[in-house]
Structure formats: C-alpha cells, structure tokens
Amino acid sequence: MNISRRLVIGAGAASLVLPSFAFGATTSKRLVVVVLRGGMDGLAAAPPVGDPAYANARGVLAQEKAKTLALDSTFALHPRFENLHAMYRAGEATVIHAASTPYRERSHFDAQNVLETGGAKPYARNAGWLNATLKALPADRAAGRRELGLALAQQTPLILRGDAAVATWSPSPLPDANEDTIARLMDLYGRRDPALAIALQSAVAANGVAMDGGMRGGGRAIAPLTKAAAQFLKQPQGPVAAVVEMGGWDTHANQGSEQGQLAANFGLLDQGLGALKTDLGDTWRDTVVVVMTEFGRTVAANGNRGSDHGTASCAFLLGGAVRGGRVLADWPGLASGQLHEGRDLRATTDLRAVLKGVVRDHLGVSDANAFPDSAAVRPATDLLRA
C-alpha cells in the first residue's frame, strides 16, 4: 500500500491501511491463512492417541483418548475443537500431521521468517510467499481489485509483503466516533483536502463492511478478526486472500492437556474458525483456510509441565473447497528411536508442498517465485474438491 493512502482515524472505530475495494459483480476463489505465532503443539492439537508410544512419550501432556474427538484409528482432535471436528465430519477439514518448513533450528524469529517467505532458509528474501502468489494471479482473478490481499492486523505481516497491492484493517481500542464528528470531518476535508476526503470516505465504508459482522476486539480471541475478514472476503470484488494472526502458543510452562492455557487457546481458535465459516455464508464453498505455525513442541514435557521448541507440528486445511474428512500423514512414530534429535516429532511432510498444492489448484498459481529454492518439493495433489 502506498504510504499516501494510509489513514489513521484516532477517534474512529478502526485503524486502517485503507482497504478501498471496488465492489462489483465478479467472484473468485478465496484463501485465508491463519498464522499461529509461538509454535503450536501439534501433538496436543491432533493427538496420535493410537500410537502405542503416545501416552508414555507425552507423560503429563498426554490426553485421555475417551475425552478426545476421534478422527481415525490413530488420530483425534483436542476436545476444544468442536467446530473443527464438525467440519472434519462434514468433509470440509483435513489434518496435515508431522509437517514442517525446511527449518530445523529453534528460533521463533528465524522459523517465522521461513514460514512466511516460503524460502529454504531464514532471511533468504524480504517478501512473502502469499504476496508473490497474489502477484502471479491469472489476470481474470485479479481484475477489478485494487488490493488483492488483506491483513487483519495493524501492520502488514511479512507473508503479505511484496509488490502485489495489499491492505490492512484492525480494530481500535478507542471509542467509536459519532456520526456528527465524522460528518464534520467529511465537510472539512471536502473543502480543504479532497484527497483526504476520499480516503476518509473509503475508510468509513471499509469499517462499515467489517462492522456488519459485529466485529469488536477482545484479548487474543480471533473470532472478531475472522468475522471481519469474512465481511471483506464475501464482497464480489473483495480481496482474494486474507491473513489472520494469533499469538500465545509458546507454552513453556503449565501447558495443560484437556484443560489449561493451551486448551483455552484451542477454544479461541476453534471459535474463530467457526465464526469464519458462519459469516462467509455462500462464499465458504469457494474458500480454503490454511492454519499453520512455525514449528511444533518437544514430545516430552519439561520440568515446568510445559513443552519446549520442537520441529514438526500439524496444519489444518478447511473450507468448502477442501476435500476433507482425512488425516494426511506419513506418521514417523513417537518411540524414542523415531524422534528427531531424540526429542521432537520428526517432520515427514514439507509444508511448502501443501502450500504449493493449494495455490496451484485453488488460485491457479504455479509460479516458482512464491517458493524459491524448492524445485525438489512437488505440490501436494488431491487436497481440494474437483
């Protein structure tokens, strides 16, 4: 977004890098990327309760099989994932397990850089794979859109940085400006600064789109953000892709199993995913949602009843365009001799293969620039409905 189009309304309901989408009469596929920052414990999100080594390997972090939400003979979902489980049973959600980027160290900053750039190593590029994907969209899918992507954040995350035009939208903690104040600003800007008047009109319109979904901020909950994202995405010429972020996944202490801080985060994430489906309405059938994190956690608990930085985790694909109801995993096992460096779930699926498959089959983009230095990583197939 050109800096001249930035507008912060101090007394308004939102802080905006202006999403001035032209609402027309065309439609296209939609992609939502949910980035879980901090390293989500994939063994807690989708526990392999059928692995014979699971209970002993996880110790105090293990969940009782009877309390989990069954997926198949090996895998289940954490009991807080009620909406996600319903999508799975409806054939609208897939679990990708033992997945990771090519990064094998334990730095949040480096791991998130690889996750967002799509590169083979940290800081290999300064742009995001999603922005590169949007830049390479077929002309008919990009036509009529001023911005191709939207971040539900105050600043554009790395995954959306690049040459393609994108916007940001975020709720403000400040009180809503009343209609009289906005009218006075409109009149003032109209007489003194027409360009700013147009910007304000667009900002108010964009804020109105988000607020149509009842968007209000609150803690780490992402449901308000996913509801706002849905309002933008379901506009006929709204953004093609949206990014939502959620922190709080670095569970070094008192992680819990069925209960605790991690379980609470799973509940918030599940609410956000459920709200996204509900608020997208008919657009849901043409939508793919990718939920991913920078790395997993150690298999065994640490001395503080938490887990430390690990390697592989799980990712979720959901949406009406997903061929779901499946767990896709080349499962490496949790016995001590099967672990990466003797302590982590070993990665057997390159997350870039999943992302390549989604952007190729859903958005029609196979441009290698989105994922540099990955010629040997073939796009995953059969992830989406025909």
C-alpha positions in Angstrom: 0.0 0.0 0.0 1.4 3.4 -1.0 2.0 5.4 2.1 -0.1 8.3 0.7 -3.1 6.1 1.2 -2.5 5.4 4.9 -5.2 6.9 7.2 -5.3 6.5 10.9 -8.6 7.8 12.4 -7.7 8.5 16.0 -11.3 9.0 17.1 -12.8 6.3 14.9 -13.6 2.7 15.3 -10.6 1.3 13.4 -7.0 1.9 12.5 -6.7 1.4 8.7 -4.3 1.0 6.0 -7.1 1.6 3.7 -8.9 -1.3 2.1 -10.6 0.5 -0.7 -12.0 -2.5 -2.5 -14.2 -1.9 -5.5 -17.4 -3.9 -5.0 -18.5 -5.3 -8.4 -20.2 -8.3 -9.8 -17.5 -10.9 -10.2 -16.4 -13.7 -7.9 -13.3 -15.9 -7.4 -11.8 -18.4 -5.1 -10.8 -17.1 -1.6 -7.9 -18.1 0.6 -7.5 -17.4 4.3 -4.2 -18.0 6.1 -4.2 -18.2 9.9 -0.7 -17.9 11.3 -0.3 -19.2 14.9 2.7 -17.5 16.4 4.8 -19.1 19.1 4.9 -22.7 18.0 1.7 -24.6 18.4 1.9 -28.1 20.0 0.6 -30.3 17.1 0.7 -33.3 19.3 -1.8 -31.6 21.6 -4.0 -30.2 18.8 -4.3 -33.5 17.0 -3.0 -36.2 19.4 -2.0 -39.5 17.9 -3.8 -41.4 20.6 -3.5 -44.7 18.7 0.3 -44.6 18.6 1.4 -47.2 21.2 4.2 -44.9 22.4 1.9 -41.8 22.8 1.0 -42.0 26.5 4.5 -42.7 27.8 6.2 -40.3 25.4 4.0 -37.3 26.4 3.6 -38.1 30.1 1.6 -35.3 31.9 0.8 -33.8 28.5 -1.0 -36.9 27.2 -4.7 -36.6 26.8 -7.2 -39.3 27.7 -8.4 -41.0 24.5 -12.0 -41.1 25.7 -12.0 -37.3 26.1 -10.7 -36.5 22.6 -12.7 -36.1 19.3 -11.9 -39.2 17.2 -10.7 -38.7 13.6 -9.5 -42.2 12.7 -7.8 -45.2 14.4 -4.7 -43.2 15.1 -5.6 -39.5 15.4 -8.0 -37.4 17.3 -8.6 -33.7 17.9 -8.4 -31.9 21.2 -11.8 -31.7 22.8 -11.9 -27.9 22.4 -12.0 -28.2 18.6 -15.8 -28.8 18.3 -16.3 -26.7 15.2 -13.2 -28.1 13.5 -14.4 -31.6 14.3 -17.8 -30.9 12.8 -16.1 -29.6 9.6 -14.0 -32.7 9.5 -17.0 -35.0 9.7 -18.7 -32.9 7.0 -15.8 -33.5 4.7 -14.6 -29.8 5.0 -11.4 -30.2 7.0 -8.2 -32.1 6.7 -5.4 -32.5 9.2 -1.8 -32.5 7.9 0.4 -34.0 10.5 4.2 -34.4 11.1 4.5 -31.3 8.8 7.2 -28.6 8.9 9.0 -26.0 6.9 12.6 -26.9 6.0 13.8 -25.0 9.1 15.3 -27.3 11.8 16.5 -25.0 14.5 14.6 -23.5 17.4 14.4 -19.7 16.9 10.9 -18.2 16.7 12.2 -15.3 14.5 14.0 -17.5 12.1 11.3 -20.1 11.9 8.5 -17.5 11.3 10.7 -15.9 8.6 10.9 -19.2 6.7 7.2 -19.9 7.2 6.2 -16.5 5.8 8.7 -16.1 3.0 8.5 -19.6 1.6 12.2 -19.7 1.4 14.5 -22.6 2.2 16.4 -20.8 4.9 15.9 -17.7 7.1 16.2 -14.3 5.5 16.7 -15.6 2.0 14.2 -13.0 0.8 12.3 -10.0 2.2 8.9 -10.7 0.7 6.2 -13.2 1.5 5.1 -16.2 -0.5 1.4 -15.1 -0.3 2.2 -11.7 -1.8 4.2 -13.4 -4.6 1.3 -15.7 -5.2 -1.1 -12.8 -5.5 1.3 -11.0 -7.8 1.2 -14.1 -10.1 -2.6 -14.5 -10.1 -4.2 -15.1 -13.5 -5.5 -11.8 -14.9 -9.2 -12.8 -14.7 -8.9 -13.5 -11.0 -7.1 -10.2 -10.2 -9.3 -8.0 -12.5 -11.2 -5.2 -10.8 -9.5 -5.4 -7.4 -7.4 -2.5 -6.1 -6.0 -4.7 -3.4 -5.5 -8.5 -3.7 -4.8 -9.3 -0.1 -5.9 -8.1 3.3 -4.2 -8.5 6.7 -6.4 -8.3 9.8 -3.6 -6.5 11.6 -2.2 -3.1 12.3 0.9 -3.8 10.2 1.4 -5.9 7.1 2.9 -9.2 8.1 5.9 -10.5 6.2 3.8 -13.1 4.4 1.9 -10.3 2.6 4.8 -8.0 1.9 5.9 -7.6 -1.7 4.9 -6.0 -5.0 1.2 -7.0 -5.0 -1.2 -4.4 -3.6 -2.5 -5.3 -0.2 -4.3 -3.6 2.7 -4.6 -3.9 6.4 -7.6 -3.5 8.8 -7.6 -3.7 12.6 -9.9 -2.8 15.4 -9.1 0.2 17.5 -9.3 0.2 21.4 -10.6 3.8 21.1 -14.3 4.6 21.3 -16.3 4.8 18.1 -16.5 8.3 16.6 -20.1 9.5 16.5 -21.8 10.3 13.2 -21.7 14.1 13.8 -17.9 14.0 14.2 -17.4 12.0 11.0 -19.8 14.4 9.2 -17.8 17.4 10.3 -14.5 15.8 9.2 -16.0 14.9 5.9 -17.1 18.5 5.4 -13.7 19.9 6.5 -11.7 17.6 4.3 -14.1 18.1 1.4 -13.4 21.8 1.4 -9.7 21.7 2.3 -8.3 18.4 1.1 -10.3 16.4 -1.5 -7.8 13.5 -1.5 -8.1 13.1 2.3 -11.9 13.3 2.0 -11.9 10.4 -0.4 -9.6 8.4 1.9 -11.9 9.1 4.8 -15.0 8.0 2.9 -13.3 4.8 1.8 -12.1 4.1 5.4 -15.6 4.7 6.8 -17.0 2.4 4.1 -14.4 -0.3 4.8 -15.0 -0.1 8.6 -18.7 -0.4 7.9 -18.1 -3.6 6.0 -16.2 -5.1 8.9 -18.7 -3.9 11.5 -21.6 -5.6 9.5 -20.3 -8.8 11.0 -20.4 -7.4 14.6 -16.6 -7.0 14.7 -15.3 -5.9 18.1 -11.9 -6.5 19.5 -11.0 -8.5 22.6 -7.9 -10.2 24.0 -6.3 -12.9 22.0 -9.6 -14.0 20.6 -9.5 -14.2 16.8 -13.3 -14.7 16.2 -13.7 -10.9 15.9 -10.9 -10.8 13.3 -12.2 -13.8 11.3 -15.7 -12.3 11.3 -14.3 -9.1 9.9 -12.3 -11.0 7.3 -15.4 -12.7 6.2 -17.2 -9.4 5.6 -14.4 -8.3 3.2 -13.9 -11.7 1.5 -17.5 -12.3 0.6 -17.8 -9.0 -1.3 -17.8 -9.9 -5.0 -14.6 -8.0 -5.7 -13.2 -8.1 -2.3 -9.7 -9.4 -1.6 -8.7 -12.8 -2.9 -6.7 -13.6 0.3 -6.7 -12.6 4.0 -4.3 -13.2 6.8 -5.2 -13.5 10.4 -2.6 -13.9 13.2 -3.0 -15.4 16.7 -0.2 -15.4 19.4 0.1 -17.2 22.7 1.3 -20.6 21.5 4.7 -20.6 23.3 3.7 -22.9 26.1 6.9 -23.4 28.1 5.1 -23.8 31.5 1.9 -25.2 32.8 0.7 -26.1 29.3 -2.1 -28.5 30.5 -3.8 -31.2 28.5 -7.6 -31.2 28.3 -7.6 -28.1 30.5 -5.2 -25.2 30.9 -3.7 -22.3 28.9 -3.2 -24.3 25.7 -6.7 -25.7 25.8 -8.1 -22.2 26.2 -6.2 -21.1 23.1 -7.6 -24.1 21.2 -11.1 -23.0 22.2 -10.4 -19.4 21.0 -9.0 -20.7 17.7 -12.0 -23.0 17.2 -14.4 -20.2 17.8 -12.6 -18.1 15.2 -12.8 -20.9 12.6 -16.4 -21.5 13.3 -17.2 -17.7 13.0 -15.4 -17.6 9.7 -17.5 -20.3 8.2 -20.7 -18.9 9.5 -20.0 -15.3 8.4 -18.7 -16.3 4.9 -22.1 -17.8 4.1 -22.2 -19.0 0.5 -18.6 -17.9 -0.1 -17.5 -20.7 2.2 -17.9 -23.2 -0.6 -15.2 -21.5 -2.7 -12.8 -20.9 0.3 -9.7 -22.7 1.5 -8.4 -21.9 5.0 -4.8 -22.8 5.9 -3.9 -22.9 9.6 -0.1 -23.1 10.2 2.6 -22.5 12.8 6.4 -22.0 12.7 7.3 -25.3 14.5 6.0 -27.8 17.0 6.9 -28.6 20.5 9.0 -31.2 22.2 7.3 -34.6 22.7 8.1 -34.9 26.4 7.1 -32.3 29.0 9.8 -30.1 30.5 10.4 -29.5 34.2 7.7 -26.8 34.3 5.0 -29.1 32.9 5.2 -27.3 29.6 6.9 -28.1 26.3 9.9 -26.5 24.6 10.6 -25.5 21.0 10.4 -28.6 18.7 10.2 -29.5 15.0 7.2 -30.9 13.3 3.6 -29.9 14.1 0.3 -30.2 12.4 -1.5 -27.9 10.0 -5.2 -27.7 9.1 -6.9 -27.2 5.8 -10.6 -26.3 5.9 -13.3 -24.8 3.8 -15.9 -25.7 1.4 -13.3 -26.2 -1.4 -11.3 -28.7 0.7 -11.6 -32.5 0.1 -11.7 -33.1 3.8 -12.5 -35.8 6.3 -9.0 -37.1 6.2 -5.7 -37.1 8.2 -2.8 -36.9 5.8 0.4 -38.1 7.5 3.4 -40.2 6.8 3.5 -40.9 10.5 7.0 -41.3 11.9 6.0 -42.6 15.3 6.8 -41.4 18.9 9.1 -44.2 20.2 12.4 -42.8 21.3 14.3 -44.1 18.3 11.8 -42.4 15.9 12.2 -38.9 17.2 14.2 -36.0 15.6 17.2 -35.4 17.8 15.7 -37.8 20.3 13.1 -35.3 21.4 10.9 -33.9 18.6 8.2 -35.2 16.3 10.1 -35.9 13.1 8.9 -34.0 10.0 7.9 -36.2 7.1 5.8 -33.6 5.1 7.2 -30.4 3.8 4.7 -27.7 4.5 5.7 -26.0 1.2 4.3 -29.0 -0.7 0.9 -28.4 0.9 1.0 -24.6 0.2 2.1 -25.2 -3.4 -0.8 -27.6 -3.9 -3.3 -25.1 -2.5 -2.1 -22.1 -4.5 -1.8 -24.1 -7.7 -5.2 -25.9 -7.6 -7.2 -23.2 -5.8 -5.7 -20.0 -7.2 -4.2 -21.2 -10.4 -0.7 -20.1 -9.5 2.3 -22.4 -10.0 4.9 -19.6 -10.2 8.2 -20.9 -8.6 8.9 -17.4 -7.3 6.5 -17.9 -4.5 8.6 -20.7 -3.0 12.2 -20.2 -4.1 14.8 -22.9 -4.0 12.1 -25.6 -3.8 12.2 -27.3 -7.2 12.5 -30.7 -5.5 9.4 -30.1 -3.4 6.5 -31.2 -5.6 3.0 -29.7 -4.9 0.7 -31.9 -3.0 -2.2 -33.2 -5.0 -5.8 -34.1 -4.3 -6.2 -31.6 -1.4 -9.3 -29.9 -2.9 -12.6 -30.9 -4.3 -12.8 -31.4 -8.0 
